[in-house]
């Protein structure tokens, strides 16, 4: 540590200190558990647990959407279309002038 301190290497000095003091997080081996927190060692049981997890993860409980009602809605008026086109042209002009300047 004195050597690192003389080099003013604070990062590695802290890293060394944490290693000596035992402050590093110890990683536990990955364990698969069931709903009651019992450790699963059997391969077939692991497969069943993962299958239940995936089906729960991707379960879709949303109601069905009727596509006919989705196509109905307020009509777009000509003024809105013209405004969107003008706005798009202005943005395109801004981008082309920016590209010419660079």
Helices and strands as residue ranges (DSSP letters): H 2-6, H 10-21, H 43-57, H 67-71, H 78-101
